[in-house]
């Protein structure tokens, strides 16, 4: 018959492994979102420098203003995506922490059960020793 605590421990360890994979995915998505925010900021800075280096060209400034509105919207969307990724990462960290705690709880239950079994074996052995000593005194 399978040990229920052993089975539970295996399941809890599988949950930890899954939580680790989920956290790794979240961290990857967060890094990608962060990189997108950095790239967009760098692009705005580059384009701003180009426009500032070209004074007196009204069409260039007008085109830049239209582009900048779209770029700012893209930056806002990227910042929101980064925030969402950071929140998902926090949640994944919490799930991993809870999963690890569940493993530790089951391990403690297994250890406690083993200690109780060991103590019972000790009691049985001591009882046998006491009975043997009692019988030898009676003779």
Buried (B, 14 or more C-beta within 10 A) or exposed (E): EEEEBEEBBEEBBEBBEEBBEBBEEBBEBBEEBBEBBEEBBEBBEEBEEEBEEEEEEEEEBEEBEEBBEEBEEBBEEBBEBBEEBBEBBEEBBEBBEEBBEBBEEBBEEBEEEEEEEEEEEEEEEEEEEEEEEEEEEEE
